[in-house]
Amino acid sequence: MTDFSKAPQLDPHEQHFRIPGPREGLSLFLRFLPAATTEFHPRRAVLYVHGATFPSALSVAHRFDGKSWRDALNEAGFDVWGLDFYGFGHSDRYPEMSQPAADSGPLCVATDASEQLGAAVRFILGHQNLKALSLVSHSWGSMPTCLFAGNHPALVDRLVLFAPIARREPRRYEQPPAFPAWRVVTVEDQWNRFVEDVPAHEQPVLSRVHFDEWGPRYLDSDPESRSRDPAGVKTPLGPFSEIIKAWHGQLAYDPAAVRAPVVIIRGEWDGLIPDADARWLFDALKHAPVKRDIKIGRGTHLMHLETMRFALWRECAEFLRGEDAAPIPV
């Protein structure tokens, strides 16, 4: 189990919560940073849903040059929460993660994660005495997010799908491969992900200085990471397995079930959601009362940690405020 007492406090005003999850005996970790001031009455809350390989502390709450995406949302008046799914960050590990990876199927699939998300949403709404909140997801996180939103429309105000994964046409005579329970992801694996989609003739969108600051904190997200050679973070493989399934025609949710206003925000160089994928997802979200597809130049799948992160933050905050709201400077 994760030692909750060692969860770093990323801001003096940040609050930590450990709540029961849907699996008996396993708890979930939430971090919360309320806005210092807000024009919203009642207050408005945003829950960030992370992607396939790193938790909330390294995404929405990670500060480059002293500012994070969470800080930008706070400045726009939103109370911001971050959830770590089982097997990530400071939530409990699946017991299967202490066994050989081949002994079990992939852990933390969307149906499981959507139940974890539901536990977090209900806790937040009760804690803040709210009727609904907004969800901001990254990458694979769009799957449990949209699955939950489709099943519980009254609890979701607005949806931001940053770099979501979409369905692609099935490949003839080909089935997605089987995956084990977990894998180990090294810092070098992450660096390769960060740079692989930047065209060779273009300037980098993430500085090595920033990444070298991020990398050790990534290893800190798994207390056993430095005991491995090379050092790496043990990561549930359910998310990656479902990305591959989506690209074989098997998306983990039905976009038509989503009935909240939704925006797709993606980078120009994001190889995981090219224009054709975004077009399919936009059309498939046919019952969303408001839909937007925003493409930001010079951004990849990890744009929230890159030079164009400020544009992402601004577009996210403006959409969450409502379509008629005035622009927010970031």
Secondary structure as UniProt FT lines:
FT   HELIX           4..6
FT   TURN            12..13
FT   STRAND          15..20
FT   TURN            24..25
FT   STRAND          27..33
FT   STRAND          44..49
FT   HELIX           56..58
FT   TURN            59..61
FT   TURN            65..66
FT   HELIX           69..75
FT   TURN            76..77
FT   STRAND          78..84
FT   TURN            86..87
FT   TURN            89..90
FT   HELIX           95..98
FT   HELIX           101..103
FT   HELIX           110..128
FT   STRAND          133..138
FT   HELIX           139..141
FT   HELIX           142..151
FT   HELIX           153..155
FT   STRAND          156..162
FT   TURN            172..173
FT   STRAND          182..186
FT   HELIX           187..195
FT   TURN            196..197
FT   TURN            200..201
FT   HELIX           208..220
FT   TURN            223..224
FT   HELIX           225..227
FT   STRAND          232..236
FT   HELIX           238..246
FT   TURN            247..249
FT   HELIX           255..257
FT   STRAND          262..267
FT   TURN            268..269
FT   TURN            271..272
FT   HELIX           275..284
FT   TURN            286..287
FT   STRAND          291..296
FT   TURN            297..298
FT   TURN            301..302
FT   HELIX           303..305
FT   TURN            307..308
FT   HELIX           309..321
FT   TURN            323..324
//
